[in-house]
Structure formats: C-alpha cells, structure tokens
Amino acid sequence: MHSPPDESPRRLRVQRTGPLLVEGPVEVTLDDGTVAVSDRFCVAVCTCRRSRTYPWCDTSHRRRTAD
C-alpha cells in the first residue's frame, strides 16, 4: 500500500520494552471499532494494554508489581 502523492509515509519506532512510537497525526482503530485520534507530532501507542489511557501509553508498563 502506498501513501497518496501529497503525504509522506508515517514513521514508526518499535521499542522492545515500551510503546510503539508513531509520528502523528494518528488515528487508531480499536477492536470494538472505536477510533482514537491524536494530532500530536509523536504518539506513544500502548502495546502492553496496562495503560489507563489506552490506546495511548501512560508508562504503566514501567510500574510492575511483584507476585
């Protein structure tokens, strides 16, 4: 799939232990069909689903509790 001629491709940065960083603006379609929109220049998309602001990362992946 190619971007329209007037748009450059979005850049994604994958982090091993953190969120997926996406150059914005961004639209994320969730499992239930809800669309979350951000017009920020860079967005952190949660990949661990611990975020209270899912789909956006709130760094909850850093606060792990011991079992």
CHARMM-style PDB file with segment names, atoms N, HN, CA, C and O in Angstrom:
ATOM      1  N   MET     1       0.838  -1.166   0.000  1.00  0.00      PROA
ATOM      2  CA  MET     1       0.000   0.000   0.000  1.00  0.00      PROA
ATOM      3  C   MET     1       0.888   1.235   0.000  1.00  0.00      PROA
ATOM      4  O   MET     1       1.838   1.319   0.779  1.00  0.00      PROA
ATOM      5  N   HSD     2       0.588   2.183  -0.858  1.00  0.00      PROA
ATOM      6  HN  HSD     2      -0.183   2.115  -1.490  1.00  0.00      PROA
ATOM      7  CA  HSD     2       1.394   3.393  -0.978  1.00  0.00      PROA
ATOM      8  C   HSD     2       0.626   4.596  -0.478  1.00  0.00      PROA
ATOM      9  O   HSD     2      -0.600   4.648  -0.571  1.00  0.00      PROA
ATOM     10  N   SER     3       1.372   5.585   0.067  1.00  0.00      PROA
ATOM     11  HN  SER     3       2.369   5.542   0.143  1.00  0.00      PROA
ATOM     12  CA  SER     3       0.762   6.825   0.520  1.00  0.00      PROA
ATOM     13  C   SER     3       0.358   7.655  -0.684  1.00  0.00      PROA
ATOM     14  O   SER     3       0.974   7.545  -1.744  1.00  0.00      PROA
ATOM     15  N   PRO     4      -0.671   8.487  -0.538  1.00  0.00      PROA
ATOM     16  CA  PRO     4      -1.008   9.410  -1.614  1.00  0.00      PROA
ATOM     17  C   PRO     4       0.188  10.302  -1.912  1.00  0.00      PROA
ATOM     18  O   PRO     4       1.010  10.523  -1.023  1.00  0.00      PROA
ATOM     19  N   PRO     5       0.316  10.825  -3.132  1.00  0.00      PROA
ATOM     20  CA  PRO     5       1.494  11.594  -3.526  1.00  0.00      PROA
ATOM     21  C   PRO     5       1.794  12.794  -2.624  1.00  0.00      PROA
ATOM     22  O   PRO     5       2.956  13.176  -2.486  1.00  0.00      PROA
ATOM     23  N   ASP     6       0.772  13.398  -2.009  1.00  0.00      PROA
ATOM     24  HN  ASP     6      -0.172  13.088  -2.122  1.00  0.00      PROA
ATOM     25  CA  ASP     6       1.000  14.583  -1.193  1.00  0.00      PROA
ATOM     26  C   ASP     6       1.314  14.257   0.266  1.00  0.00      PROA
ATOM     27  O   ASP     6       1.508  15.175   1.064  1.00  0.00      PROA
ATOM     28  N   GLU     7       1.367  12.994   0.631  1.00  0.00      PROA
ATOM     29  HN  GLU     7       1.208  12.249  -0.017  1.00  0.00      PROA
ATOM     30  CA  GLU     7       1.661  12.600   2.010  1.00  0.00      PROA
ATOM     31  C   GLU     7       2.905  11.724   2.060  1.00  0.00      PROA
ATOM     32  O   GLU     7       3.083  10.832   1.232  1.00  0.00      PROA
ATOM     33  N   SER     8       3.761  11.990   3.041  1.00  0.00      PROA
ATOM     34  HN  SER     8       3.616  12.715   3.714  1.00  0.00      PROA
ATOM     35  CA  SER     8       4.915  11.124   3.222  1.00  0.00      PROA
ATOM     36  C   SER     8       4.510   9.978   4.147  1.00  0.00      PROA
ATOM     37  O   SER     8       3.564  10.128   4.920  1.00  0.00      PROA
ATOM     38  N   PRO     9       5.196   8.848   4.090  1.00  0.00      PROA
ATOM     39  CA  PRO     9       4.838   7.712   4.936  1.00  0.00      PROA
ATOM     40  C   PRO     9       5.060   8.032   6.415  1.00  0.00      PROA
ATOM     41  O   PRO     9       5.931   8.828   6.765  1.00  0.00      PROA
ATOM     42  N   ARG    10       4.274   7.411   7.259  1.00  0.00      PROA
ATOM     43  HN  ARG    10       3.567   6.764   6.975  1.00  0.00      PROA
ATOM     44  CA  ARG    10       4.423   7.569   8.707  1.00  0.00      PROA
ATOM     45  C   ARG    10       5.622   6.771   9.172  1.00  0.00      PROA
ATOM     46  O   ARG    10       5.890   5.680   8.668  1.00  0.00      PROA
ATOM     47  N   ARG    11       6.329   7.312  10.122  1.00  0.00      PROA
ATOM     48  HN  ARG    11       6.111   8.198  10.531  1.00  0.00      PROA
ATOM     49  CA  ARG    11       7.488   6.628  10.676  1.00  0.00      PROA
ATOM     50  C   ARG    11       7.096   6.027  12.015  1.00  0.00      PROA
ATOM     51  O   ARG    11       6.547   6.717  12.874  1.00  0.00      PROA
ATOM     52  N   LEU    12       7.376   4.735  12.195  1.00  0.00      PROA
ATOM     53  HN  LEU    12       7.821   4.174  11.497  1.00  0.00      PROA
ATOM     54  CA  LEU    12       7.108   4.014  13.440  1.00  0.00      PROA
ATOM     55  C   LEU    12       8.425   3.614  14.068  1.00  0.00      PROA
ATOM     56  O   LEU    12       9.381   3.269  13.373  1.00  0.00      PROA
ATOM     57  N   ARG    13       8.468   3.662  15.397  1.00  0.00      PROA
ATOM     58  HN  ARG    13       7.691   3.942  15.962  1.00  0.00      PROA
ATOM     59  CA  ARG    13       9.661   3.195  16.094  1.00  0.00      PROA
ATOM     60  C   ARG    13       9.224   2.157  17.119  1.00  0.00      PROA
ATOM     61  O   ARG    13       8.435   2.454  18.017  1.00  0.00      PROA
ATOM     62  N   VAL    14       9.736   0.947  16.982  1.00  0.00      PROA
ATOM     63  HN  VAL    14      10.377   0.706  16.253  1.00  0.00      PROA
ATOM     64  CA  VAL    14       9.385  -0.162  17.866  1.00  0.00      PROA
ATOM     65  C   VAL    14      10.418  -0.227  18.985  1.00  0.00      PROA
ATOM     66  O   VAL    14      11.626  -0.218  18.746  1.00  0.00      PROA
ATOM     67  N   GLN    15       9.904  -0.292  20.220  1.00  0.00      PROA
ATOM     68  HN  GLN    15       8.923  -0.299  20.414  1.00  0.00      PROA
ATOM     69  CA  GLN    15      10.774  -0.412  21.383  1.00  0.00      PROA
ATOM     70  C   GLN    15      10.532  -1.768  22.033  1.00  0.00      PROA
ATOM     71  O   GLN    15       9.384  -2.190  22.176  1.00  0.00      PROA
ATOM     72  N   ARG    16      11.575  -2.438  22.419  1.00  0.00      PROA
ATOM     73  HN  ARG    16      12.508  -2.095  22.303  1.00  0.00      PROA
ATOM     74  CA  ARG    16      11.467  -3.789  22.972  1.00  0.00      PROA
ATOM     75  C   ARG    16      10.604  -3.835  24.230  1.00  0.00      PROA
ATOM     76  O   ARG    16       9.800  -4.755  24.385  1.00  0.00      PROA
ATOM     77  N   THR    17      10.749  -2.877  25.119  1.00  0.00      PROA
ATOM     78  HN  THR    17      11.402  -2.130  24.993  1.00  0.00      PROA
ATOM     79  CA  THR    17      10.024  -2.921  26.389  1.00  0.00      PROA
ATOM     80  C   THR    17       9.117  -1.709  26.597  1.00  0.00      PROA
ATOM     81  O   THR    17       8.824  -1.338  27.733  1.00  0.00      PROA
ATOM     82  N   GLY    18       8.691  -1.116  25.543  1.00  0.00      PROA
ATOM     83  HN  GLY    18       8.929  -1.417  24.620  1.00  0.00      PROA
ATOM     84  CA  GLY    18       7.858   0.071  25.703  1.00  0.00      PROA
ATOM     85  C   GLY    18       6.829   0.191  24.602  1.00  0.00      PROA
ATOM     86  O   GLY    18       6.522  -0.779  23.908  1.00  0.00      PROA
ATOM     87  N   PRO    19       6.298   1.396  24.449  1.00  0.00      PROA
ATOM     88  CA  PRO    19       5.241   1.622  23.471  1.00  0.00      PROA
ATOM     89  C   PRO    19       5.770   1.686  22.045  1.00  0.00      PROA
ATOM     90  O   PRO    19       6.977   1.734  21.808  1.00  0.00      PROA
ATOM     91  N   LEU    20       4.854   1.685  21.129  1.00  0.00      PROA
ATOM     92  HN  LEU    20       3.873   1.646  21.322  1.00  0.00      PROA
ATOM     93  CA  LEU    20       5.157   1.895  19.717  1.00  0.00      PROA
ATOM     94  C   LEU    20       5.066   3.389  19.475  1.00  0.00      PROA
ATOM     95  O   LEU    20       4.003   3.974  19.686  1.00  0.00      PROA
ATOM     96  N   LEU    21       6.145   4.028  19.039  1.00  0.00      PROA
ATOM     97  HN  LEU    21       7.008   3.553  18.868  1.00  0.00      PROA
ATOM     98  CA  LEU    21       6.146   5.457  18.782  1.00  0.00      PROA
ATOM     99  C   LEU    21       5.804   5.709  17.320  1.00  0.00      PROA
ATOM    100  O   LEU    21       6.404   5.123  16.419  1.00  0.00      PROA
ATOM    101  N   VAL    22       4.829   6.591  17.097  1.00  0.00      PROA
ATOM    102  HN  VAL    22       4.342   7.067  17.829  1.00  0.00      PROA
ATOM    103  CA  VAL    22       4.338   6.865  15.753  1.00  0.00      PROA
ATOM    104  C   VAL    22       4.370   8.366  15.528  1.00  0.00      PROA
ATOM    105  O   VAL    22       3.911   9.135  16.373  1.00  0.00      PROA
ATOM    106  N   GLU    23       4.917   8.792  14.380  1.00  0.00      PROA
ATOM    107  HN  GLU    23       5.290   8.168  13.693  1.00  0.00      PROA
ATOM    108  CA  GLU    23       4.861  10.200  14.028  1.00  0.00      PROA
ATOM    109  C   GLU    23       3.420  10.540  13.692  1.00  0.00      PROA
ATOM    110  O   GLU    23       2.789   9.854  12.888  1.00  0.00      PROA
ATOM    111  N   GLY    24       2.900  11.591  14.301  1.00  0.00      PROA
ATOM    112  HN  GLY    24       3.413  12.149  14.954  1.00  0.00      PROA
ATOM    113  CA  GLY    24       1.496  11.956  14.137  1.00  0.00      PROA
ATOM    114  C   GLY    24       1.261  12.904  12.988  1.00  0.00      PROA
ATOM    115  O   GLY    24       2.206  13.311  12.313  1.00  0.00      PROA
ATOM    116  N   PRO    25       0.027  13.256  12.760  1.00  0.00      PROA
ATOM    117  CA  PRO    25      -1.172  12.853  13.479  1.00  0.00      PROA
ATOM    118  C   PRO    25      -1.534  11.393  13.206  1.00  0.00      PROA
ATOM    119  O   PRO    25      -1.120  10.818  12.199  1.00  0.00      PROA
ATOM    120  N   VAL    26      -2.317  10.801  14.122  1.00  0.00      PROA
ATOM    121  HN  VAL    26      -2.653  11.269  14.939  1.00  0.00      PROA
ATOM    122  CA  VAL    26      -2.591   9.368  14.058  1.00  0.00      PROA
ATOM    123  C   VAL    26      -4.053   9.083  14.364  1.00  0.00      PROA
ATOM    124  O   VAL    26      -4.672   9.762  15.183  1.00  0.00      PROA
ATOM    125  N   GLU    27      -4.597   8.072  13.698  1.00  0.00      PROA
ATOM    126  HN  GLU    27      -4.095   7.521  13.032  1.00  0.00      PROA
ATOM    127  CA  GLU    27      -5.894   7.504  14.034  1.00  0.00      PROA
ATOM    128  C   GLU    27      -5.674   6.027  14.331  1.00  0.00      PROA
ATOM    129  O   GLU    27      -5.051   5.319  13.540  1.00  0.00      PROA
ATOM    130  N   VAL    28      -6.183   5.559  15.469  1.00  0.00      PROA
ATOM    131  HN  VAL    28      -6.689   6.135  16.112  1.00  0.00      PROA
ATOM    132  CA  VAL    28      -6.049   4.156  15.857  1.00  0.00      PROA
ATOM    133  C   VAL    28      -7.452   3.567  15.963  1.00  0.00      PROA
ATOM    134  O   VAL    28      -8.288   4.074  16.712  1.00  0.00      PROA
ATOM    135  N   THR    29      -7.707   2.498  15.214  1.00  0.00      PROA
ATOM    136  HN  THR    29      -7.028   2.086  14.606  1.00  0.00      PROA
ATOM    137  CA  THR    29      -8.987   1.811  15.287  1.00  0.00      PROA
ATOM    138  C   THR    29      -8.858   0.642  16.259  1.00  0.00      PROA
ATOM    139  O   THR    29      -8.036  -0.253  16.062  1.00  0.00      PROA
ATOM    140  N   LEU    30      -9.680   0.661  17.313  1.00  0.00      PROA
ATOM    141  HN  LEU    30     -10.347   1.388  17.473  1.00  0.00      PROA
ATOM    142  CA  LEU    30      -9.630  -0.371  18.348  1.00  0.00      PROA
ATOM    143  C   LEU    30     -10.473  -1.578  17.962  1.00  0.00      PROA
ATOM    144  O   LEU    30     -11.214  -1.538  16.979  1.00  0.00      PROA
ATOM    145  N   ASP    31     -10.357  -2.656  18.741  1.00  0.00      PROA
ATOM    146  HN  ASP    31      -9.755  -2.688  19.539  1.00  0.00      PROA
ATOM    147  CA  ASP    31     -11.075  -3.903  18.479  1.00  0.00      PROA
ATOM    148  C   ASP    31     -12.577  -3.702  18.314  1.00  0.00      PROA
ATOM    149  O   ASP    31     -13.211  -4.364  17.493  1.00  0.00      PROA
ATOM    150  N   ASP    32     -13.145  -2.783  19.102  1.00  0.00      PROA
ATOM    151  HN  ASP    32     -12.629  -2.245  19.770  1.00  0.00      PROA
ATOM    152  CA  ASP    32     -14.593  -2.565  19.061  1.00  0.00      PROA
ATOM    153  C   ASP    32     -15.032  -1.569  17.989  1.00  0.00      PROA
ATOM    154  O   ASP    32     -16.208  -1.216  17.909  1.00  0.00      PROA
ATOM    155  N   GLY    33     -14.086  -1.119  17.167  1.00  0.00      PROA
ATOM    156  HN  GLY    33     -13.130  -1.406  17.232  1.00  0.00      PROA
ATOM    157  CA  GLY    33     -14.407  -0.190  16.091  1.00  0.00      PROA
ATOM    158  C   GLY    33     -14.269   1.273  16.466  1.00  0.00      PROA
ATOM    159  O   GLY    33     -14.358   2.146  15.604  1.00  0.00      PROA
ATOM    160  N   THR    34     -14.052   1.550  17.752  1.00  0.00      PROA
ATOM    161  HN  THR    34     -13.980   0.840  18.453  1.00  0.00      PROA
ATOM    162  CA  THR    34     -13.833   2.920  18.205  1.00  0.00      PROA
ATOM    163  C   THR    34     -12.553   3.455  17.584  1.00  0.00      PROA
ATOM    164  O   THR    34     -11.563   2.732  17.465  1.00  0.00      PROA
ATOM    165  N   VAL    35     -12.573   4.723  17.188  1.00  0.00      PROA
ATOM    166  HN  VAL    35     -13.376   5.310  17.284  1.00  0.00      PROA
ATOM    167  CA  VAL    35     -11.387   5.348  16.608  1.00  0.00      PROA
ATOM    168  C   VAL    35     -10.856   6.400  17.575  1.00  0.00      PROA
ATOM    169  O   VAL    35     -11.578   7.321  17.956  1.00  0.00      PROA
ATOM    170  N   ALA    36      -9.600   6.262  17.969  1.00  0.00      PROA
ATOM    171  HN  ALA    36      -9.013   5.514  17.660  1.00  0.00      PROA
ATOM    172  CA  ALA    36      -8.930   7.238  18.822  1.00  0.00      PROA
ATOM    173  C   ALA    36      -8.040   8.092  17.921  1.00  0.00      PROA
ATOM    174  O   ALA    36      -7.318   7.566  17.073  1.00  0.00      PROA
ATOM    175  N   VAL    37      -8.097   9.408  18.108  1.00  0.00      PROA
ATOM    176  HN  VAL    37      -8.684   9.835  18.796  1.00  0.00      PROA
ATOM    177  CA  VAL    37      -7.376  10.333  17.237  1.00  0.00      PROA
ATOM    178  C   VAL    37      -6.421  11.185  18.061  1.00  0.00      PROA
ATOM    179  O   VAL    37      -6.772  11.644  19.148  1.00  0.00      PROA
ATOM    180  N   SER    38      -5.226  11.393  17.549  1.00  0.00      PROA
ATOM    181  HN  SER    38      -4.941  11.020  16.666  1.00  0.00      PROA
ATOM    182  CA  SER    38      -4.262  12.300  18.164  1.00  0.00      PROA
ATOM    183  C   SER    38      -3.613  13.131  17.071  1.00  0.00      PROA
ATOM    184  O   SER    38      -3.230  12.605  16.027  1.00  0.00      PROA
ATOM    185  N   ASP    39      -3.489  14.427  17.312  1.00  0.00      PROA
ATOM    186  HN  ASP    39      -3.801  14.855  18.161  1.00  0.00      PROA
ATOM    187  CA  ASP    39      -2.831  15.295  16.337  1.00  0.00      PROA
ATOM    188  C   ASP    39      -1.436  15.717  16.799  1.00  0.00      PROA
ATOM    189  O   ASP    39      -0.847  16.643  16.242  1.00  0.00      PROA
ATOM    190  N   ARG    40      -0.915  15.035  17.814  1.00  0.00      PROA
ATOM    191  HN  ARG    40      -1.393  14.282  18.266  1.00  0.00      PROA
ATOM    192  CA  ARG    40       0.434  15.328  18.304  1.00  0.00      PROA
ATOM    193  C   ARG    40       1.479  14.949  17.260  1.00  0.00      PROA
ATOM    194  O   ARG    40       1.211  14.135  16.376  1.00  0.00      PROA
ATOM    195  N   PHE    41       2.667  15.538  17.361  1.00  0.00      PROA
ATOM    196  HN  PHE    41       2.885  16.199  18.079  1.00  0.00      PROA
ATOM    197  CA  PHE    41       3.737  15.261  16.398  1.00  0.00      PROA
ATOM    198  C   PHE    41       4.329  13.872  16.569  1.00  0.00      PROA
ATOM    199  O   PHE    41       4.861  13.305  15.615  1.00  0.00      PROA
ATOM    200  N   CYS    42       4.242  13.313  17.783  1.00  0.00      PROA
ATOM    201  HN  CYS    42       3.810  13.774  18.558  1.00  0.00      PROA
ATOM    202  CA  CYS    42       4.694  11.942  18.043  1.00  0.00      PROA
ATOM    203  C   CYS    42       3.783  11.352  19.107  1.00  0.00      PROA
ATOM    204  O   CYS    42       3.523  11.984  20.131  1.00  0.00      PROA
ATOM    205  N   VAL    43       3.304  10.149  18.866  1.00  0.00      PROA
ATOM    206  HN  VAL    43       3.515   9.636  18.034  1.00  0.00      PROA
ATOM    207  CA  VAL    43       2.352   9.497  19.754  1.00  0.00      PROA
ATOM    208  C   VAL    43       2.933   8.170  20.220  1.00  0.00      PROA
ATOM    209  O   VAL    43       3.522   7.427  19.434  1.00  0.00      PROA
ATOM    210  N   ALA    44       2.761   7.879  21.505  1.00  0.00      PROA
ATOM    211  HN  ALA    44       2.282   8.481  22.143  1.00  0.00      PROA
ATOM    212  CA  ALA    44       3.179   6.597  22.062  1.00  0.00      PROA
ATOM    213  C   ALA    44       1.943   5.710  22.173  1.00  0.00      PROA
ATOM    214  O   ALA    44       1.047   5.979  22.973  1.00  0.00      PROA
ATOM    215  N   VAL    45       1.903   4.657  21.369  1.00  0.00      PROA
ATOM    216  HN  VAL    45       2.631   4.438  20.719  1.00  0.00      PROA
ATOM    217  CA  VAL    45       0.772   3.735  21.361  1.00  0.00      PROA
ATOM    218  C   VAL    45       1.103   2.563  22.278  1.00  0.00      PROA
ATOM    219  O   VAL    45       2.129   1.903  22.112  1.00  0.00      PROA
ATOM    220  N   CYS    46       0.219   2.312  23.250  1.00  0.00      PROA
ATOM    221  HN  CYS    46      -0.614   2.848  23.384  1.00  0.00      PROA
ATOM    222  CA  CYS    46       0.429   1.253  24.234  1.00  0.00      PROA
ATOM    223  C   CYS    46       0.370  -0.120  23.567  1.00  0.00      PROA
ATOM    224  O   CYS    46      -0.537  -0.396  22.782  1.00  0.00      PROA
ATOM    225  N   THR    47       1.333  -0.973  23.881  1.00  0.00      PROA
ATOM    226  HN  THR    47       2.070  -0.750  24.518  1.00  0.00      PROA
ATOM    227  CA  THR    47       1.328  -2.337  23.358  1.00  0.00      PROA
ATOM    228  C   THR    47       1.133  -3.377  24.458  1.00  0.00      PROA
ATOM    229  O   THR    47       0.950  -4.559  24.167  1.00  0.00      PROA
ATOM    230  N   CYS    48       1.170  -2.940  25.734  1.00  0.00      PROA
ATOM    231  HN  CYS    48       1.318  -1.980  25.971  1.00  0.00      PROA
ATOM    232  CA  CYS    48       1.018  -3.894  26.842  1.00  0.00      PROA
ATOM    233  C   CYS    48      -0.410  -3.907  27.401  1.00  0.00      PROA
ATOM    234  O   CYS    48      -0.758  -4.783  28.192  1.00  0.00      PROA
ATOM    235  N   ARG    49      -1.228  -2.945  26.994  1.00  0.00      PROA
ATOM    236  HN  ARG    49      -0.946  -2.233  26.351  1.00  0.00      PROA
ATOM    237  CA  ARG    49      -2.626  -2.802  27.428  1.00  0.00      PROA
ATOM    238  C   ARG    49      -2.775  -2.524  28.914  1.00  0.00      PROA
ATOM    239  O   ARG    49      -3.854  -2.744  29.464  1.00  0.00      PROA
ATOM    240  N   ARG    50      -1.727  -2.048  29.588  1.00  0.00      PROA
ATOM    241  HN  ARG    50      -0.850  -1.869  29.141  1.00  0.00      PROA
ATOM    242  CA  ARG    50      -1.826  -1.670  31.000  1.00  0.00      PROA
ATOM    243  C   ARG    50      -2.231  -0.211  31.173  1.00  0.00      PROA
ATOM    244  O   ARG    50      -2.576   0.203  32.280  1.00  0.00      PROA
ATOM    245  N   SER    51      -2.196   0.562  30.119  1.00  0.00      PROA
ATOM    246  HN  SER    51      -1.916   0.226  29.219  1.00  0.00      PROA
ATOM    247  CA  SER    51      -2.435   1.993  30.182  1.00  0.00      PROA
ATOM    248  C   SER    51      -3.873   2.326  30.549  1.00  0.00      PROA
ATOM    249  O   SER    51      -4.809   1.717  30.033  1.00  0.00      PROA
ATOM    250  N   ARG    52      -4.045   3.294  31.441  1.00  0.00      PROA
ATOM    251  HN  ARG    52      -3.284   3.789  31.861  1.00  0.00      PROA
ATOM    252  CA  ARG    52      -5.387   3.778  31.767  1.00  0.00      PROA
ATOM    253  C   ARG    52      -5.925   4.674  30.657  1.00  0.00      PROA
ATOM    254  O   ARG    52      -7.123   4.953  30.604  1.00  0.00      PROA
ATOM    255  N   THR    53      -5.041   5.122  29.775  1.00  0.00      PROA
ATOM    256  HN  THR    53      -4.068   4.896  29.818  1.00  0.00      PROA
ATOM    257  CA  THR    53      -5.446   5.985  28.662  1.00  0.00      PROA
ATOM    258  C   THR    53      -5.341   5.239  27.328  1.00  0.00      PROA
ATOM    259  O   THR    53      -5.150   5.861  26.283  1.00  0.00      PROA
ATOM    260  N   TYR    54      -5.465   3.912  27.363  1.00  0.00      PROA
ATOM    261  HN  TYR    54      -5.621   3.406  28.212  1.00  0.00      PROA
ATOM    262  CA  TYR    54      -5.344   3.075  26.170  1.00  0.00      PROA
ATOM    263  C   TYR    54      -6.238   3.616  25.054  1.00  0.00      PROA
ATOM    264  O   TYR    54      -7.397   3.932  25.323  1.00  0.00      PROA
ATOM    265  N   PRO    55      -5.764   3.736  23.837  1.00  0.00      PROA
ATOM    266  CA  PRO    55      -4.575   3.134  23.257  1.00  0.00      PROA
ATOM    267  C   PRO    55      -3.288   3.938  23.446  1.00  0.00      PROA
ATOM    268  O   PRO    55      -2.226   3.515  22.991  1.00  0.00      PROA
ATOM    269  N   TRP    56      -3.371   5.088  24.111  1.00  0.00      PROA
ATOM    270  HN  TRP    56      -4.235   5.431  24.482  1.00  0.00      PROA
ATOM    271  CA  TRP    56      -2.175   5.897  24.308  1.00  0.00      PROA
ATOM    272  C   TRP    56      -1.427   5.411  25.545  1.00  0.00      PROA
ATOM    273  O   TRP    56      -2.042   5.039  26.545  1.00  0.00      PROA
ATOM    274  N   CYS    57      -0.119   5.414  25.473  1.00  0.00      PROA
ATOM    275  HN  CYS    57       0.380   5.716  24.661  1.00  0.00      PROA
ATOM    276  CA  CYS    57       0.728   4.942  26.569  1.00  0.00      PROA
ATOM    277  C   CYS    57       0.773   5.976  27.694  1.00  0.00      PROA
ATOM    278  O   CYS    57       0.911   7.172  27.437  1.00  0.00      PROA
ATOM    279  N   ASP    58       0.656   5.517  28.930  1.00  0.00      PROA
ATOM    280  HN  ASP    58       0.543   4.545  29.139  1.00  0.00      PROA
ATOM    281  CA  ASP    58       0.826   6.388  30.101  1.00  0.00      PROA
ATOM    282  C   ASP    58       1.975   5.881  30.980  1.00  0.00      PROA
ATOM    283  O   ASP    58       2.053   6.227  32.158  1.00  0.00      PROA
ATOM    284  N   THR    59       2.845   5.082  30.423  1.00  0.00      PROA
ATOM    285  HN  THR    59       2.783   4.800  29.466  1.00  0.00      PROA
ATOM    286  CA  THR    59       4.033   4.463  31.062  1.00  0.00      PROA
ATOM    287  C   THR    59       3.679   3.461  32.155  1.00  0.00      PROA
ATOM    288  O   THR    59       4.517   3.175  33.010  1.00  0.00      PROA
ATOM    289  N   SER    60       2.469   2.923  32.153  1.00  0.00      PROA
ATOM    290  HN  SER    60       1.788   3.155  31.459  1.00  0.00      PROA
ATOM    291  CA  SER    60       2.083   1.905  33.127  1.00  0.00      PROA
ATOM    292  C   SER    60       2.949   0.658  33.021  1.00  0.00      PROA
ATOM    293  O   SER    60       3.082  -0.076  34.000  1.00  0.00      PROA
ATOM    294  N   HSD    61       3.542   0.401  31.857  1.00  0.00      PROA
ATOM    295  HN  HSD    61       3.434   0.998  31.062  1.00  0.00      PROA
ATOM    296  CA  HSD    61       4.402  -0.773  31.688  1.00  0.00      PROA
ATOM    297  C   HSD    61       5.615  -0.715  32.603  1.00  0.00      PROA
ATOM    298  O   HSD    61       6.243  -1.740  32.864  1.00  0.00      PROA
ATOM    299  N   ARG    62       5.950   0.471  33.090  1.00  0.00      PROA
ATOM    300  HN  ARG    62       5.439   1.304  32.878  1.00  0.00      PROA
ATOM    301  CA  ARG    62       7.101   0.625  33.992  1.00  0.00      PROA
ATOM    302  C   ARG    62       6.760   0.240  35.424  1.00  0.00      PROA
ATOM    303  O   ARG    62       7.651  -0.120  36.194  1.00  0.00      PROA
ATOM    304  N   ARG    63       5.482   0.309  35.793  1.00  0.00      PROA
ATOM    305  HN  ARG    63       4.758   0.601  35.168  1.00  0.00      PROA
ATOM    306  CA  ARG    63       5.063   0.071  37.169  1.00  0.00      PROA
ATOM    307  C   ARG    63       4.571  -1.376  37.340  1.00  0.00      PROA
ATOM    308  O   ARG    63       3.370  -1.622  37.447  1.00  0.00      PROA
ATOM    309  N   ARG    64       5.479  -2.289  37.364  1.00  0.00      PROA
ATOM    310  HN  ARG    64       6.455  -2.089  37.277  1.00  0.00      PROA
ATOM    311  CA  ARG    64       5.123  -3.688  37.532  1.00  0.00      PROA
ATOM    312  C   ARG    64       5.176  -4.047  39.004  1.00  0.00      PROA
ATOM    313  O   ARG    64       6.063  -3.600  39.731  1.00  0.00      PROA
ATOM    314  N   THR    65       4.228  -4.852  39.439  1.00  0.00      PROA
ATOM    315  HN  THR    65       3.507  -5.215  38.849  1.00  0.00      PROA
ATOM    316  CA  THR    65       4.228  -5.284  40.838  1.00  0.00      PROA
ATOM    317  C   THR    65       4.743  -6.696  40.931  1.00  0.00      PROA
ATOM    318  O   THR    65       4.556  -7.497  40.016  1.00  0.00      PROA
ATOM    319  N   ALA    66       5.386  -7.001  42.023  1.00  0.00      PROA
ATOM    320  HN  ALA    66       5.538  -6.350  42.767  1.00  0.00      PROA
ATOM    321  CA  ALA    66       5.913  -8.360  42.249  1.00  0.00      PROA
ATOM    322  C   ALA    66       4.777  -9.288  42.640  1.00  0.00      PROA
ATOM    323  O   ALA    66       3.856  -8.880  43.348  1.00  0.00      PROA
ATOM    324  N   ASP    67       4.834 -10.514  42.191  1.00  0.00      PROA
ATOM    325  HN  ASP    67       5.581 -10.845  41.615  1.00  0.00      PROA
ATOM    326  CA  ASP    67       3.797 -11.517  42.521  1.00  0.00      PROA
ATOM    327  C   ASP    67       4.032 -12.121  43.878  1.00  0.00      PROA
ATOM    328  OT1 ASP    67       3.263 -12.977  44.314  1.00  0.00      PROA
TER     329      ASP     67
END
